[in-house]
């Protein structure tokens, strides 16, 4: 009897013990023993990608391991690919990948996905203090409805700067007395470019019309949008996801005069895939491009397969149209998609970690992006972070930080079809310029002078035709 | 509570032990079933199998990509070759021209889209084409194009937005449809081909193949990752040579797979349920080395991998381990090349591996969980067992405490209730039983007290230091004032021993001890002490048996006393004496006297038994009256008396008493019926206690021996025991006994000593000599002596004749003695065999009888008639030898009477004859005497060469002695010394 009682007692105790052993369930969203895996899609390439992957690796090895988060980084190669793949995934298209937990997106894409109900509003995942740490305009970018929601988590921002082949510029400046001040506004830039063309053309007195372009530009849409802003007009005025078009003819004319005209005349150029390619092959010596593209700036110019010479670079603020102090705010933010609570929690944890000052600065200096928090976005903070900074990057960030502080940062608000509308701005002017420049070059090879060859395109009619056509196309997106 | 054999145990321990045993068995069962069931091994094997399966699947996927897709470049190479040929034809250029600066720009621009399409189509991360018209390893720079798509799995982007140019001539970049990467360079440089040029090997293979090998056959996968100069992305590449239709090798075309991209195709996460697995793409050789090419791991860094040194762990190269055996890997071969292709020696493997701990995580978890529950079960079990045992034993422990307390207080225990029914019933029963026992003990004690016999007792218990003793125990033993209340066992034993030391004790027939205790009034008190062992309890009982003993003694005395003399009879004496002999203190010095009346027989004969009785009574009275009081006098029967004097301080006192007694005996004057006076005559012998012996029986024997010596020599005397005489008697008796044994068992053998002829040293005969195999009878003379005393000479005679002859015949048959020799047999002169014996002898030994010489030993008085009779025995030749001549005993007379054929000169004459003139004369005489009468003279006992020389000189005929040959069971030959000597003598003469 005793023994049976004893056994019974033992049995109960054993069972209790086993349950204690077996029952390891905790009621927290994350479990270090059973890590939550999240996927991040970026469009990063080159230095940005290595910088980002390095960060991810660091996170996985430290905080991630501690909290039970494993981040997988997937680069989709380009913004457009990323957007297409995200849309395909969200739509559940055949062959599409699973929807990532986090993807990088511009406001337009984020807006589009949000319209499909897949974006998490992160405001509940951040305290007021946390929110206020980020630069206001960056946070506001994700407030599609203007009610304080955060649908885009700012991680890295870029803006446009003027990047210069200082080595060749210095020769030119020495010879002609040109200075950086001449490059501070668009009209000054165009005038300097004309001077450069003429100066280079004069280098070979026996060959006429072989002047070289000073300048080229990436991201034409930015030129149009920010130029218009500077002139006091927002082309896409968006309110509640609805766009009102302001494409004033006078503004358009000024944009035309400062890009199309110098382009067809050969003061400006764009032959390579990107302007950095033109710098590399010695086509141009200055361009406006994203800070994030600075890393593509070459250390040498290859004028032919066998001739090359080293160059220095310099960074200047982006030339503006006199008027408003606006600068382009670009660089996608991170969008968190809907999913299991631990995944969302883990995603936010990662993003917060990623944008903490020290790491944000480190990522910035590695990738050419600008820090997103107020405290990190200062020269002192960047220099004081102890991060190893390349000279070119330091120049870029110095200029970039000043620009952020001196200007109102502008980016178009998301609206239906915004992306397509933007693409009209991107290509309508530049494509026409490129096509017409080809005609000019053709005519010049037939013996015409540059002025003669370009005269046709300087006519007002030429502008009017282009303007009406572009306006019409843009109006399709206005509501 | 209970007394058991063996170790005492508490309830607590018993319960604890049983429960522990149950627990242990359960645990053993649990562990045993796990071990025997092989659960862990099975789990581990499953993990290995799953890993292997996963690797296999991944391997076939990868092989599919690498072999069927990426390596399948025939479409693009065909196209490029065609375009190149067309281009060369159109431009009228040579392949060398292509390699010049800018020479290939138009061609590259032309095939660029095809290359891009190939890259997209194959979903590789890069594609390249090099123009090399001089040996690739010597060219400084090479024209060509190298394109990358960093997102090979994504849909191709519009306008080639996702393509970066790593290498392309400026002319191609300026064309503007492709963006350059940061590391863009217009041409391939030496640095690109530094470590293991991805393009070099296939190029060389094709060049060396001299057109004998197809481009596909020369296809090559880099076995190390490489990176282009100015770029840190690592990649693997597959390349094939570009060969024009005329066989000119003009370049290399290939695809590149970035390591990072390849890693995404090797998702290590799929290997294990949880992270921890890693993929390794490796290249190996036939010898079984494994060189990692690429690692895909979420948990391991490249540095960690480099520290590991994997080797194959089986013959089939499907399993690998590191040298510390911390990792386990499943390996599958990827067949990238066709058999006998130039690079077929590169064996490619895909390995999925993990730390054993991770791979076997489940079984480890299971083991750990089981261990935990095992340990937990044991712990909880132990605590539970302890508690249960404790609670179970507590009430019993309490009860036993109460009992112990009561025992100390000397009261009856009052047992408290434990709340356990069985135990309470049990303890109640014990209480009642205890009460009943106490009551009955009290009653019994009163009965004992009332009884007429003094009874006392004690009880000792093993393991207890307390002694229970009745109040009257020690008073009865004669010890007063013993504190029996605080008596320990040791103290009790000590007092008891002390008291006993002063008491004489004897063991009664029933095993009890009877103590004799002298009382102050001169009486004696008898106490009977007995003990009983009952388990571990020793109970002693002491009983006053004085009355019973006295009564018994009286009866015994009456029974044992002689009716005629009122003295003790034999029985009585023995009993009394035995009692005395165990008390040396009482005996002190003592003498035991045996007395035999000398004249009883004649008195009885002459005057009848009645008068004889009176004679005895008178003697008895005399003995009684003339010995000190307490002397033990007894009639042993007939005319024999025994008197024990004891308690004397020395022997002188006893001697005085003995003198007085014998004087008194001498003074007794007894008037015979015929009116004559007759004195009392008694022969006596005595022996001393303890000087002669302390043993009663021996003492009687000694005294008896002394008395018989008196009786044999001179009656009426008293004689002291003589130990020497006794010893001698005993020794003689012993020899006699052994003599008879000897005869019975025939422990006699005969040895034969050769007798040689003096003339030529040849054997003449053998003397048979008796050898006795009994310790005390080694000397044959003693044998003869005893035989004579015992009247057994005839036996000896017969024994000698038969046995010596029998043995001799055996020797003869075996050829150990010379058939010509004579056999000398010692005969006892005055003994004769019966005619029957003689006839038997003749029957058995007729064949040797004519060679037998009977040696007659000289005796005091030789009976010639008997000897004559001997010579008449059947078949006997009648040849005698006279032995021991010259040893005494009327030698000359015997010589005359016997007239023997042989005379043996005694050893006493032979000894030192070489120096003794007298002895020489004796021999000279006998030789002269014998030779004139046809007698032969034998000298026996010759021990030295000098003796022999002298004897030969004196003219003896035959020789015998140790110098020549010793006697032996098999007779030895003539000794070397004697042979030499005899030979010399013959030479001299």
Interface residues (C-beta under 8 A of the other chain):
Chain A: X2 X3 X5 X6 X7 X9 X10 X13 X14 X17 X18 X21 X22 X34 X35 X37 X45 X46 X47 X49 X50 X60 X70 X74 X75 X76 X77 X78 X80 X81 X84 X85 X270 X271 X272 X273 X274 X276 X277 X280 X281 X283 X295 X296 X298 X302 X303 X304 X305 X306 X308
Chain B: X15 X18 X19 X22 X23 X101 X102 X141 X143 X149 X150 X151 X154 X155 X157 X158 X160 X161 X162 X164 X169 X170 X171 X173 X174 X175 X176 X177 X178 X179 X180 X181 X182 X184 X185 X186 X187 X232 X264 X269 X274 X275 X298 X369 X372 X373 X376 X377 X380 X381 X384 X385 X388 X392
